[in-house]
């Protein structure tokens, strides 16, 4: 399930899926496993996505390995 980082079309699909599900959608609780399964990426990629969403202020850690969406 390795993602080629140069595959910009796939990266765009992943970004759109994350935006649709987490930022704009109804998903309010996120785990790396759930994100990995949802957008079909390796766990390392899912972790980087979560880290970037936390850095952007869109998620906050609610407990060990569980993040929640910050209300906009």
C-alpha positions in Angstrom: 0.0 0.0 0.0 3.0 2.3 -0.6 2.1 5.7 -2.0 4.5 7.2 -4.5 5.1 10.8 -3.2 5.5 12.0 -6.8 2.1 10.8 -7.8 0.4 14.2 -7.5 -3.0 12.9 -8.7 -3.1 10.3 -5.9 -1.9 12.9 -3.4 -4.7 15.2 -4.5 -7.2 12.4 -4.0 -5.9 11.8 -0.5 -6.1 15.5 0.4 -9.6 15.8 -1.0 -10.7 12.7 1.0 -9.3 14.0 4.2 -10.9 17.4 3.7 -14.2 15.8 2.8 -14.2 13.4 5.8 -12.5 15.3 8.5 -12.6 19.0 7.8 -16.0 19.4 6.1 -17.6 16.1 6.9 -19.1 14.5 10.0 -16.0 12.6 11.2 -15.2 14.1 14.6 -13.0 11.4 16.0 -9.8 10.3 14.2 -7.3 7.5 14.8 -4.3 6.7 12.6 -5.8 3.2 11.9 -9.1 4.6 10.9 -7.5 7.3 8.7 -5.2 4.7 7.1 -8.2 2.4 6.3 -10.3 5.3 5.1 -7.9 6.8 2.6 -5.9 3.6 1.9 -2.4 4.9 2.9 0.4 3.3 5.0 0.3 4.1 8.7 3.3 6.4 8.4 1.4 8.5 5.9 -1.7 8.6 8.0 0.4 9.7 11.0 1.9 12.6 9.0 -1.6 13.6 7.9 -2.8 13.7 11.5 0.3 15.6 12.5 -0.3 18.2 9.8 -4.0 18.5 10.8 -2.9 19.1 14.5 -0.3 21.7 13.4 -3.0 23.4 11.3 -5.2 23.6 14.4 -7.9 21.3 12.9 -7.4 18.4 15.3 -6.5 18.1 19.0 -5.4 15.0 20.8 -8.2 13.8 23.1 -6.3 10.8 24.4 -3.5 8.5 23.4 -3.9 7.8 19.7 -7.2 9.6 19.4 -7.8 13.0 18.0 -10.9 15.1 17.7 -11.9 17.8 15.3 -11.7 21.3 16.5 -14.9 23.2 15.9 -14.5 25.8 13.1 
